Amino acid sequence: MFVVCNRVSIHPDHAPQFEAMFMSRAHKVDQMPGFISFQLLKPMKASDGYMVMVTWESKDHYHAWLKSESFHQGHSRTGSLPEGTMTTPQTIELYELLEHTKAEVS
C-alpha cells in the first residue's frame, strides 16, 4: 500500500472554514480505482497543522488520481478559503506502508 500525507498549517481563525470545506468535500477520491481510505487529522496544537492522509493500493493508483479530471474537480474549492488561511506552503509526504494492523472484529 501507498500512503500520501498532506501537512497543512492553518491559521486558527480560519480553522472552522477549513474543516467545513473538508466535511462537505465532493468525495471524488473515494470513487477512484485503488483508493483505500481518507483521513483528516486535526492537530491537538494549532501550531502542528492538519494532516490529510490518503491510502492507495499502489503508487500508480495515486499518480492516476493526480492526472484525473476528478482530482481537479475535487480540489476546485481550495481557492474559496479566505486569504491567509494557510500559514505556510503545504507539504506532501509519500510513504510505502510496511505494516498495518487493526483490531479483530468478533
Secondary structure, DSSP 4 states (H G I P E B T S, - for coil): -EEEEEEE-B-GGGHHHHHHHHHT---TGGGSTTEEEEEEE--SSGGG-EEEEEEES-HHHHHHHHHSHHHHHHTTTGGGSPTT-BSS--EEEEEE------PPP-
